[in-house]
Amino acid sequence: MNTLGKNLSSMLVNMTDLILQETDVLRMKELRKQHKELSKQLQILIDKTVPNDTATYRQATKALLEANEEMNVAKKDLGRVGKVIQKIAKAVDLVGRVLKTVI
């Protein structure tokens, strides 16, 4: 099915891949700018659509924050990637629970 969500998600993944492959600095800069703007739009869409007054929402938000913090540490210490994977899995599970409350 052709949906906004599916296409947004695919676009962000494809843009990330293209940014990593691009060798021209100016084009890479423009791709990053567009990626940032699309991410911002997606953030606003989620924040305006998903109710934020539930315990599950708060748990998911905390888990995402913790996973992001751990990823930043792991970028400097690849030995922490295993811990990152666990935190990401927890965050994905909790986001799935939030999703169930809105569909």
N, C-alpha and C positions, 0 to 999 in steps of 0.2 A: 504494500500500500504506500502511496506517495503522500507523506505527511511533512508538516513543518518540522516537527521534532526529529524525525528520521533524517531529513535533509540537513538540518542544522548540525546534528551530531556527525554525520558523514563529512560535512564541509569542514568542521573543526579538525577532524582527524586527517583529512586530505591536506588541509592547509599546513598542519604541523609537519606532515611528511614532506611537503614541498619546501617548507622553510628549511628543513634539515638537508635537503638535497640541493637547494639553490646555491650557486656560487657567486652570482652577481650581488654585490653589497646593496645597491640601491633597490633592486627587486626584492631582496630578502627583507630589507627595511620596510618596504611597502606591504609585503605579505604579513609581517609582524604587526604592523599598524592595523591592517584589516582584521587580523585574527583577534587582536585586543578589542576592537570595536564590536565584533560579532560576539565575543565572550561577554562583553559588557551588556549587550542587548539580551543575551540569553539569561544572564544573571537577573536583569530587571524583570524579564518575563516570568521567571520562576518565583522571584520574590513577590511579585504582584499577584501571582496565581495560586501559590501553595499556602494554605493556612499555616501560620507560624506559632499558633497558640497551643500546641500539643506537646506532650512529653516526648513522643517519638520524633517530632521535628527537632526539638532541642537536643536529643540524643544524637540524631543524625548530623546535625550541625557541628556538635562537639567532636564526633568521630571524624568528620571531614577535616576539621581544623587540626586534629591530632595527626591524621594521615599526612596532611600537607606539611606540617612541621617536621615530621619524621622523614619525609621525602627530601626536604631541604638539608637535613643532617646527612642523609644517605648519599646525596650528591658529592659530599666530601669524604664519605667513608662507605664504600660499597659493601663492606661487611654488614651494614645495617639493612640491606635490601630485604632480607628475610623478614625482619621486623616490619618493614614498610608493607610488604605483601600482606601480612596479618592485619595491619591497621586498615589497609585499603579494603580487604575482604569484610571487615567489620563495618566500615563506612558504606560499602555497597549494599550490605544486608540491611542496614538501617535506612538508607535512602529508598530501598525497595519497600520497606514497611511504610514509609511516608507516602510513597506512590500509591500503595493500596488504600490509603485514606482519601485520595482524591479521584480515584477512578471507580 
